[in-house]
Amino acid sequence: MRYEVLMEKTTFILCKRLETLYAANFG
């Protein structure tokens, strides 16, 4: 897998996780 693709997937997963945490804490 290419590095750019890996970074893109990781960033997407992290953003989704942060959204979930934010919603759980402040939603």
Buried (B, 14 or more C-beta within 10 A) or exposed (E): EEEEEEEEEEEEEEEEEEEEEEEEEEE
